Amino acid sequence: ALRAPKWLTEEQKMQMGDYYRLANQLTDTTGIEHHVDHIYPLQGKTCSGLHVPWNLQVLVGSNNRQKSNKVPEDIVQSGQ
């Protein structure tokens, strides 16, 4: 199950839906697969993020697969 806290407001839930709509729209418009990524992965090795709007970003699918379950600090340290 996604780690969405029960205290999310309806507005925050709508904001999350906006990320998924944007990813789909970009995929349809550009022909390049886009994903919604959790900046801090839901099941990271060193920490786990939540399914909340401020932990989401839209990435090109290949970039998201390359990021995998890395947290931002790991990406900076590895230079990716």
C-alpha positions as a printed NumPy array, in Angstrom:
array([[  0.   ,   0.   ,   0.   ],
       [  1.116,   3.525,  -0.669],
       [  2.355,   5.425,   2.324],
       [ -0.302,   8.159,   2.141],
       [ -0.963,   9.63 ,   5.583],
       [ -4.558,   9.841,   6.732],
       [ -4.114,  13.539,   7.568],
       [ -3.767,  14.635,   3.922],
       [ -6.305,  17.285,   2.955],
       [ -8.529,  17.003,  -0.101],
       [ -6.517,  19.829,  -1.704],
       [ -3.28 ,  17.895,  -1.162],
       [ -4.841,  14.774,  -2.669],
       [ -5.883,  16.849,  -5.691],
       [ -2.326,  18.189,  -5.982],
       [ -1.032,  14.627,  -6.081],
       [ -3.487,  13.788,  -8.84 ],
       [ -2.137,  16.774, -10.775],
       [  1.314,  15.141, -10.863],
       [ -0.123,  11.965, -12.385],
       [ -2.187,  13.923, -14.912],
       [  0.897,  15.95 , -15.881],
       [  3.002,  12.811, -16.339],
       [  0.307,  11.286, -18.576],
       [ -0.092,  14.53 , -20.528],
       [  3.665,  14.824, -21.1  ],
       [  3.829,  11.193, -22.217],
       [  0.959,  11.743, -24.668],
       [  2.291,  15.081, -25.954],
       [  5.958,  14.181, -26.344],
       [  5.767,  10.447, -26.992],
       [  8.387,  10.044, -24.24 ],
       [  7.329,   8.049, -21.2  ],
       [  7.056,  10.159, -18.022],
       [  6.642,   8.866, -14.466],
       [  5.651,  10.321, -11.137],
       [  8.644,   9.794,  -8.873],
       [  8.862,   9.881,  -5.104],
       [ 11.806,  12.158,  -4.314],
       [ 12.331,  10.173,  -1.127],
       [ 11.414,   6.587,  -2.12 ],
       [  8.575,   4.846,  -0.345],
       [ 10.915,   1.976,   0.491],
       [ 14.405,   3.438,   0.413],
       [ 17.437,   1.685,   1.892],
       [ 18.306,   4.49 ,   4.327],
       [ 14.934,   6.196,   4.755],
       [ 11.359,   5.967,   3.525],
       [  9.32 ,   8.851,   2.191],
       [  5.595,   9.383,   2.233],
       [  3.088,   9.529,  -0.605],
       [  2.498,  13.288,  -0.245],
       [  2.517,  16.093,  -2.843],
       [  5.786,  17.642,  -1.638],
       [  7.557,  14.306,  -2.172],
       [  6.495,  13.954,  -5.821],
       [  8.099,  15.053,  -9.067],
       [  7.576,  14.198, -12.725],
       [ 10.572,  12.605, -14.443],
       [ 11.255,  11.121, -17.849],
       [ 10.768,   7.385, -17.37 ],
       [ 14.369,   6.473, -18.193],
       [ 15.629,   9.016, -15.629],
       [ 13.262,   7.619, -13.014],
       [ 14.492,   4.078, -13.637],
       [ 18.096,   5.288, -13.346],
       [ 17.276,   7.073, -10.065],
       [ 15.719,   3.865,  -8.738],
       [ 15.315,   3.981,  -4.942],
       [ 18.04 ,   6.552,  -4.361],
       [ 17.399,   9.485,  -2.044],
       [ 18.511,  12.992,  -3.153],
       [ 21.609,  12.846,  -0.932],
       [ 22.76 ,   9.614,  -2.603],
       [ 22.32 ,  11.138,  -6.061],
       [ 24.402,  14.207,  -5.151],
       [ 27.169,  12.064,  -3.637],
       [ 27.324,   9.754,  -6.646],
       [ 27.224,  12.627,  -9.128],
       [ 24.112,  11.387, -10.936]])
